[in-house]
């Protein structure tokens, strides 16, 4: 009986050790301001308007042994747009740009993660903005990962992409230099 119990325990232990490690789940640290969704757009070709979205949340799954299985999901409150000028922000929230009274959220859900280098990848996914969903690609760089001073574990990435305003039904046209907006994303996730 003891021999059968020992064999059973060893078999269970062997299966547990042989099982693949699943992806780790991270929540984006927006509470402590360690994540940013920022944008840059030309103003008539003469200067740049820089801004950010102050309210967003999301999570991602990442497996070091299989990064291509990574997933990301983010929800942004477009009414939280902040370009450091209240009158401009009011205009951007209106019908010429984000139309936040009707479209209260913007979302990104990944569809693929293609590793391109040691710490780089192409994050593919669907962006929904102003009720229109389009596929986009974000150039991603992993900044680092490790233990934090509070006993947790964190992983950070940055990414960039460009969006054409008309693709998302944004009617305002300030000329050729202002038809695209560049997004810069900085994300620090806390492992759950």
Backbone as CSV, one residue per row, in Angstrom:
resi,resn,N_x,N_y,N_z,CA_x,CA_y,CA_z,C_x,C_y,C_z
1,UNK,0.822,-1.194,0.000,0.000,0.000,0.000,0.867,1.259,0.000
2,UNK,1.921,1.259,0.853,2.808,2.413,0.918,3.526,2.617,-0.410
3,UNK,3.887,1.482,-1.061,4.589,1.574,-2.338,3.680,2.205,-3.388
4,UNK,2.393,1.807,-3.434,1.450,2.379,-4.396,1.215,3.861,-4.126
5,UNK,1.145,4.239,-2.851,0.950,5.636,-2.490,2.151,6.463,-2.930
6,UNK,3.359,5.940,-2.694,4.580,6.642,-3.083,4.648,6.809,-4.601
7,UNK,4.326,5.736,-5.336,4.345,5.805,-6.797,3.315,6.826,-7.288
8,UNK,2.129,6.833,-6.673,1.084,7.783,-7.062,1.524,9.220,-6.816
9,UNK,2.111,9.483,-5.643,2.589,10.825,-5.326,3.689,11.271,-6.285
10,UNK,4.610,10.372,-6.599,5.692,10.700,-7.530,5.136,10.968,-8.933
11,UNK,4.139,10.215,-9.347,3.509,10.428,-10.652,2.832,11.788,-10.715
12,UNK,2.074,12.124,-9.659,1.402,13.429,-9.610,2.425,14.556,-9.615
13,UNK,3.487,14.407,-8.841,4.535,15.432,-8.797,5.199,15.580,-10.154
14,UNK,5.444,14.450,-10.825,6.060,14.497,-12.152,5.173,15.205,-13.160
15,UNK,3.869,14.954,-13.115,2.940,15.624,-14.019,2.914,17.117,-13.738
16,UNK,2.885,17.479,-12.458,2.857,18.901,-12.089,4.113,19.617,-12.565
17,UNK,5.272,18.974,-12.425,6.518,19.608,-12.854,6.636,19.669,-14.368
18,UNK,6.045,18.696,-15.055,6.135,18.663,-16.506,5.106,19.584,-17.170
19,UNK,4.080,20.009,-16.430,3.034,20.857,-17.010,3.621,22.205,-17.407
20,UNK,3.197,22.731,-18.532,3.745,24.014,-18.965,3.330,25.136,-18.014
21,UNK,4.239,26.098,-17.851,3.943,27.262,-17.027,2.988,28.154,-17.815
22,UNK,1.925,28.563,-17.180,0.970,29.410,-17.881,1.427,30.862,-17.832
23,UNK,0.800,31.665,-18.662,1.132,33.085,-18.710,0.808,33.749,-17.379
24,UNK,1.637,34.720,-17.030,1.406,35.491,-15.814,0.472,36.643,-16.142
25,UNK,-0.464,36.930,-15.229,-1.420,38.022,-15.429,-0.925,39.259,-14.681
26,UNK,-0.982,40.399,-15.358,-0.566,41.680,-14.798,-1.710,42.675,-14.924
27,UNK,-1.882,43.502,-13.908,-2.819,44.614,-13.968,-2.002,45.886,-14.166
28,UNK,-2.405,46.708,-15.112,-1.675,47.939,-15.401,-1.799,48.886,-14.212
29,UNK,-0.663,49.396,-13.756,-0.598,50.227,-12.559,-0.953,51.679,-12.891
30,UNK,-2.258,51.944,-12.965,-2.713,53.318,-13.190,-2.946,54.036,-11.866
31,UNK,-3.120,53.290,-10.775,-3.384,53.904,-9.467,-2.197,54.721,-8.973
32,UNK,-1.010,54.256,-9.238,0.199,54.945,-8.770,0.879,55.712,-9.908
33,UNK,0.158,55.908,-10.990,0.652,56.704,-12.130,1.949,56.152,-12.718
34,UNK,1.991,54.828,-12.906,3.139,54.207,-13.564,2.777,53.718,-14.963
35,UNK,1.765,54.331,-15.547,1.365,53.997,-16.910,0.792,55.254,-17.556
36,UNK,1.007,55.379,-18.866,0.600,56.588,-19.574,0.108,56.250,-20.970
37,UNK,-0.935,56.944,-21.415,-1.389,56.923,-22.806,-1.280,58.370,-23.278
38,UNK,-0.268,58.633,-24.102,0.019,60.000,-24.526,-0.100,60.115,-26.043
39,UNK,-0.311,61.339,-26.513,-0.413,61.548,-27.954,0.318,62.812,-28.372
40,UNK,0.606,62.845,-29.668,1.274,63.998,-30.278,0.677,64.157,-31.677
41,UNK,0.230,65.371,-31.991,-0.331,65.647,-33.308,0.132,67.027,-33.754
42,UNK,0.384,67.151,-35.042,0.822,68.429,-35.577,-0.336,69.421,-35.564
43,UNK,-0.027,70.651,-35.225,-1.015,71.727,-35.312,-0.723,72.533,-36.565
44,UNK,-1.459,72.215,-37.621,-1.362,72.927,-38.904,0.013,72.812,-39.557
45,UNK,0.855,71.930,-39.066,2.204,71.812,-39.601,3.174,72.815,-39.027
46,UNK,2.738,73.588,-38.005,3.583,74.641,-37.438,4.165,74.290,-36.079
47,UNK,3.462,73.435,-35.342,3.930,73.061,-34.002,3.278,71.732,-33.632
48,UNK,3.498,71.296,-32.404,2.931,70.027,-31.930,1.978,70.279,-30.765
49,UNK,0.902,69.541,-30.751,0.029,69.495,-29.584,0.306,68.156,-28.910
50,UNK,0.675,68.228,-27.640,0.949,67.023,-26.857,-0.144,66.864,-25.816
51,UNK,-0.483,65.641,-25.512,-1.505,65.418,-24.512,-1.516,63.980,-24.036
52,UNK,-2.521,63.688,-23.219,-2.633,62.342,-22.656,-4.085,62.081,-22.293
53,UNK,-4.347,60.829,-21.987,-5.637,60.434,-21.429,-5.382,60.056,-19.973
54,UNK,-6.066,60.743,-19.073,-5.796,60.564,-17.644,-6.475,59.348,-17.032
55,UNK,-7.512,58.817,-17.671,-8.253,57.694,-17.095,-8.275,56.519,-18.054
56,UNK,-7.668,55.426,-17.631,-7.699,54.185,-18.392,-7.363,53.044,-17.441
57,UNK,-7.668,51.826,-17.882,-7.358,50.641,-17.088,-7.156,49.483,-18.033
58,UNK,-6.489,48.462,-17.527,-6.287,47.293,-18.373,-5.424,46.258,-17.708
59,UNK,-5.199,45.197,-18.457,-4.378,44.098,-17.965,-3.703,43.429,-19.157
60,UNK,-2.686,42.629,-18.848,-2.043,41.837,-19.895,-1.559,40.524,-19.308
61,UNK,-1.437,39.546,-20.175,-0.876,38.246,-19.830,0.429,38.104,-20.591
62,UNK,1.449,37.587,-19.900,2.756,37.438,-20.541,3.409,36.164,-20.052
63,UNK,3.919,35.392,-20.992,4.617,34.141,-20.684,6.013,34.239,-21.285
64,UNK,7.030,34.286,-20.431,8.406,34.414,-20.922,8.796,33.270,-21.847
65,UNK,8.236,32.081,-21.625,8.569,30.926,-22.458,7.803,30.913,-23.774
66,UNK,6.738,31.707,-23.869,5.934,31.762,-25.082,5.345,33.165,-25.244
67,UNK,6.200,34.172,-25.493,5.718,35.548,-25.584,4.649,35.741,-26.660
68,UNK,4.674,34.940,-27.715,3.701,35.117,-28.793,2.275,34.834,-28.340
69,UNK,2.108,34.222,-27.163,0.774,33.969,-26.620,0.285,35.118,-25.736
70,UNK,1.041,36.191,-25.667,0.679,37.330,-24.817,-0.620,37.980,-25.282
71,UNK,-1.361,38.515,-24.321,-2.613,39.212,-24.626,-2.670,40.518,-23.841
72,UNK,-3.385,41.492,-24.397,-3.531,42.807,-23.773,-4.971,43.274,-23.960
73,UNK,-5.516,43.904,-22.921,-6.845,44.503,-23.002,-6.823,45.821,-22.229
74,UNK,-7.233,46.910,-22.895,-7.195,48.232,-22.281,-8.491,48.978,-22.618
75,UNK,-9.007,49.709,-21.637,-10.160,50.586,-21.833,-9.761,51.996,-21.430
76,UNK,-10.041,52.960,-22.307,-9.681,54.365,-22.086,-10.962,55.192,-22.016
77,UNK,-10.981,56.149,-21.091,-12.068,57.126,-21.030,-11.654,58.316,-21.890
78,UNK,-12.240,58.460,-23.103,-11.808,59.557,-23.979,-12.125,60.945,-23.422
79,UNK,-13.090,61.039,-22.514,-13.409,62.334,-21.906,-12.294,62.821,-20.990
80,UNK,-11.344,61.935,-20.661,-10.234,62.323,-19.784,-9.071,62.937,-20.555
81,UNK,-9.299,63.282,-21.830,-8.243,63.883,-22.633,-7.737,65.154,-21.951
82,UNK,-6.422,65.334,-21.979,-5.789,66.459,-21.294,-4.618,66.951,-22.143
83,UNK,-4.818,68.105,-22.794,-3.743,68.692,-23.601,-3.183,69.952,-22.950
84,UNK,-3.496,70.127,-21.675,-3.002,71.266,-20.898,-3.620,72.595,-21.332
85,UNK,-4.826,72.511,-21.937,-5.545,73.721,-22.317,-7.033,73.378,-22.350
86,UNK,-7.789,73.876,-21.366,-9.175,73.459,-21.148,-10.073,73.697,-22.360
87,UNK,-9.938,74.823,-23.034,-10.799,75.107,-24.189,-10.539,74.133,-25.331
88,UNK,-9.266,73.805,-25.568,-8.949,72.837,-26.617,-9.495,71.464,-26.237
89,UNK,-9.342,71.084,-24.962,-9.840,69.783,-24.517,-11.344,69.677,-24.698
90,UNK,-12.059,70.780,-24.421,-13.509,70.805,-24.630,-13.837,70.567,-26.104
91,UNK,-13.069,71.190,-26.995,-13.272,71.001,-28.433,-12.973,69.556,-28.843
92,UNK,-11.881,68.993,-28.333,-11.494,67.615,-28.673,-12.551,66.614,-28.180
93,UNK,-13.203,66.906,-27.066,-14.263,66.019,-26.555,-15.530,66.075,-27.403
94,UNK,-15.676,67.127,-28.195,-16.902,67.361,-28.959,-16.990,66.588,-30.262
95,UNK,-17.989,66.948,-31.074,-18.338,66.212,-32.293,-17.246,66.270,-33.361
96,UNK,-16.380,67.275,-33.340,-15.314,67.367,-34.345,-14.229,66.312,-34.160
97,UNK,-14.114,65.792,-32.937,-13.047,64.827,-32.668,-13.592,63.560,-31.996
98,UNK,-13.621,63.505,-30.674,-13.907,62.250,-29.967,-15.388,61.984,-29.700
99,UNK,-16.217,63.008,-29.712,-17.670,62.865,-29.521,-17.967,62.001,-28.282
100,UNK,-17.432,62.437,-27.130,-17.463,61.614,-25.912,-18.849,61.452,-25.311
101,UNK,-19.797,62.326,-25.641,-21.159,62.145,-25.126,-21.782,60.865,-25.669
102,UNK,-21.429,60.513,-26.895,-21.967,59.304,-27.522,-21.041,58.103,-27.359
103,UNK,-19.742,58.336,-27.451,-18.764,57.246,-27.391,-17.941,57.396,-26.112
104,UNK,-18.399,56.747,-25.058,-17.845,56.964,-23.716,-16.597,56.151,-23.413
105,UNK,-16.266,55.194,-24.267,-15.037,54.424,-24.054,-14.336,54.179,-25.381
106,UNK,-13.044,53.993,-25.279,-12.222,53.501,-26.383,-11.559,52.240,-25.855
107,UNK,-11.439,51.216,-26.691,-10.869,49.954,-26.222,-9.810,49.439,-27.183
108,UNK,-8.880,48.688,-26.613,-7.898,47.958,-27.414,-7.868,46.534,-26.892
109,UNK,-8.015,45.567,-27.802,-7.910,44.148,-27.467,-6.956,43.497,-28.453
110,UNK,-5.912,42.881,-27.928,-4.890,42.313,-28.794,-5.403,41.091,-29.544
111,UNK,-4.811,40.896,-30.726,-5.097,39.717,-31.541,-3.834,38.927,-31.842
112,UNK,-2.670,39.493,-31.527,-1.419,38.804,-31.781,-0.240,39.556,-31.202
113,UNK,0.830,38.815,-30.943,2.058,39.396,-30.402,3.209,38.707,-31.128
114,UNK,3.863,39.441,-32.038,4.922,38.874,-32.876,6.282,39.369,-32.388
115,UNK,7.076,38.474,-31.852,8.402,38.813,-31.355,9.294,39.164,-32.538
116,UNK,9.987,40.309,-32.446,10.861,40.757,-33.531,12.325,40.859,-33.098
117,UNK,12.596,40.766,-31.811,13.957,40.869,-31.301,13.990,40.458,-29.848
118,UNK,15.134,40.635,-29.206,15.294,40.195,-27.818,14.266,40.832,-26.887
119,UNK,13.997,42.121,-27.054,13.019,42.822,-26.214,12.000,43.599,-27.033
120,UNK,11.831,43.237,-28.299,10.916,43.978,-29.158,9.868,43.056,-29.767
121,UNK,8.743,43.654,-30.120,7.655,42.883,-30.719,6.694,43.816,-31.433
122,UNK,5.815,43.209,-32.214,4.698,43.919,-32.828,3.439,43.415,-32.141
123,UNK,2.754,44.311,-31.464,1.497,43.979,-30.800,0.368,44.354,-31.747
124,UNK,-0.387,43.339,-32.165,-1.488,43.558,-33.099,-2.790,43.480,-32.337
125,UNK,-3.754,44.296,-32.747,-5.027,44.249,-32.056,-6.064,45.125,-32.701
126,UNK,-7.243,45.117,-32.098,-8.363,45.901,-32.579,-8.584,47.095,-31.659
127,UNK,-8.534,48.290,-32.249,-8.808,49.531,-31.526,-10.202,49.990,-31.895
128,UNK,-11.026,50.244,-30.881,-12.348,50.809,-31.105,-12.340,52.239,-30.576
129,UNK,-12.587,53.173,-31.481,-12.586,54.602,-31.163,-13.735,55.245,-31.929
130,UNK,-14.556,56.045,-31.251,-15.745,56.656,-31.871,-16.654,55.590,-32.477
131,UNK,-16.709,54.420,-31.864,-17.589,53.355,-32.323,-17.097,52.607,-33.546
132,UNK,-15.913,52.917,-34.028,-15.336,52.251,-35.201,-14.164,51.389,-34.748
133,UNK,-14.160,50.133,-35.176,-13.101,49.198,-34.816,-12.204,48.962,-36.015
134,UNK,-10.899,49.161,-35.804,-9.905,48.955,-36.858,-8.711,48.203,-36.278
135,UNK,-8.070,47.370,-37.102,-6.839,46.723,-36.639,-5.692,47.732,-36.634
136,UNK,-4.873,47.651,-35.597,-3.673,48.494,-35.526,-2.488,47.634,-35.112
137,UNK,-1.295,48.158,-35.297,-0.064,47.494,-34.880,0.726,48.475,-34.021
138,UNK,1.174,48.006,-32.863,1.959,48.826,-31.942,3.367,48.251,-31.867
139,UNK,4.379,49.083,-32.141,5.776,48.672,-31.958,6.077,48.675,-30.467
140,UNK,6.452,47.516,-29.928,6.598,47.352,-28.482,8.048,47.041,-28.116
141,UNK,8.497,47.632,-27.014,9.782,47.299,-26.409,9.541,46.961,-24.945
142,UNK,10.051,45.808,-24.520,9.960,45.473,-23.104,11.097,46.206,-22.377
143,UNK,10.732,46.985,-21.372,11.713,47.783,-20.633,12.419,46.936,-19.585
144,UNK,11.657,46.118,-18.869,12.257,45.268,-17.849,11.209,44.573,-17.011
145,UNK,11.679,43.694,-16.141,10.790,42.953,-15.244,11.573,42.543,-14.010
146,UNK,10.882,42.475,-12.865,11.539,42.031,-11.647,10.755,42.394,-10.400
147,UNK,11.347,42.058,-9.283,10.706,42.316,-7.993,10.714,43.809,-7.691
148,UNK,9.663,44.251,-7.006,9.632,45.638,-6.557,9.934,45.688,-5.055
149,UNK,10.151,46.873,-4.487,10.518,46.982,-3.066,9.411,46.585,-2.090
150,UNK,8.192,46.359,-2.598,7.054,46.072,-1.718,6.653,44.599,-1.737
151,UNK,7.510,43.754,-2.298,7.242,42.331,-2.316,6.478,41.843,-3.529
152,UNK,6.219,42.710,-4.486,5.505,42.326,-5.699,6.465,42.096,-6.851
153,UNK,5.895,41.872,-8.016,6.668,41.652,-9.227,6.043,42.486,-10.338
154,UNK,6.870,43.202,-11.090,6.381,44.115,-12.120,7.048,43.831,-13.461
155,UNK,6.344,44.225,-14.518,6.869,44.097,-15.877,6.438,45.346,-16.646
156,UNK,7.391,45.950,-17.395,7.083,47.195,-18.083,7.390,47.162,-19.566
157,UNK,6.538,47.846,-20.323,6.673,47.949,-21.775,6.424,49.387,-22.209
158,UNK,6.939,49.738,-23.391,6.540,50.969,-24.049,6.205,50.635,-25.493
159,UNK,5.364,51.473,-26.075,4.981,51.208,-27.452,4.596,52.478,-28.174
160,UNK,4.669,52.423,-29.504,4.271,53.556,-30.331,3.452,53.061,-31.518
161,UNK,2.550,53.903,-31.959,1.781,53.636,-33.168,1.270,54.959,-33.707
162,UNK,0.797,54.929,-34.947,0.217,56.113,-35.584,-1.184,55.752,-36.048
163,UNK,-2.114,56.686,-35.861,-3.494,56.502,-36.293,-3.876,57.607,-37.260
164,UNK,-4.594,57.236,-38.296,-5.169,58.221,-39.205,-6.549,58.578,-38.681
165,UNK,-6.775,59.854,-38.403,-8.020,60.303,-37.775,-9.255,59.893,-38.573
166,UNK,-9.209,60.035,-39.889,-10.366,59.726,-40.724,-10.752,58.246,-40.638
167,UNK,-9.783,57.367,-40.357,-10.085,55.932,-40.237,-11.065,55.665,-39.101
168,UNK,-11.108,56.552,-38.123,-11.985,56.373,-36.969,-13.148,57.374,-36.986
169,UNK,-13.453,57.889,-38.166,-14.617,58.747,-38.331,-14.477,60.131,-37.739
170,UNK,-13.249,60.569,-37.482,-13.030,61.910,-36.928,-13.068,62.898,-38.091
171,UNK,-14.070,63.781,-38.119,-14.267,64.626,-39.293,-13.335,65.837,-39.396
172,UNK,-12.773,66.287,-38.304,-11.955,67.503,-38.329,-10.705,67.275,-39.180
173,UNK,-10.447,68.185,-40.085,-9.280,68.104,-40.957,-8.551,69.435,-40.888
174,UNK,-7.407,69.419,-40.239,-6.599,70.632,-40.106,-5.444,70.655,-41.099
175,UNK,-5.575,69.887,-42.178,-4.553,69.878,-43.209,-3.708,68.622,-43.190
176,UNK,-2.895,68.433,-44.240,-2.126,67.201,-44.409,-1.226,66.845,-43.223
177,UNK,-0.647,67.830,-42.579,0.275,67.548,-41.472,-0.438,67.065,-40.214
178,UNK,-1.767,67.250,-40.180,-2.522,66.938,-38.959,-3.490,65.775,-39.142
179,UNK,-3.290,64.974,-40.140,-4.225,63.872,-40.402,-3.915,62.619,-39.607
180,UNK,-2.732,62.584,-39.011,-2.350,61.432,-38.196,-1.981,61.888,-36.795
181,UNK,-2.220,61.015,-35.838,-1.818,61.262,-34.460,-0.874,60.133,-34.052
182,UNK,0.187,60.490,-33.348,1.126,59.493,-32.854,0.795,59.196,-31.393
183,UNK,0.698,57.915,-31.060,0.451,57.501,-29.681,1.725,56.936,-29.085
184,UNK,1.982,57.302,-27.838,3.091,56.744,-27.057,2.498,56.127,-25.799
185,UNK,2.786,54.866,-25.582,2.219,54.133,-24.459,3.340,53.660,-23.546
186,UNK,3.179,53.873,-22.281,4.128,53.375,-21.284,3.319,52.623,-20.237
187,UNK,3.611,51.337,-20.085,2.781,50.470,-19.247,3.652,49.707,-18.262
188,UNK,3.294,49.814,-16.983,3.926,49.005,-15.946,2.834,48.149,-15.317
189,UNK,3.014,46.851,-15.377,2.010,45.944,-14.834,2.477,45.306,-13.541
190,UNK,1.538,45.081,-12.635,1.803,44.397,-11.372,1.279,42.973,-11.489
191,UNK,2.153,42.009,-11.278,1.744,40.603,-11.403,0.725,40.256,-10.321
192,UNK,-0.304,39.569,-10.729,-1.385,39.182,-9.803,-1.138,37.802,-9.198
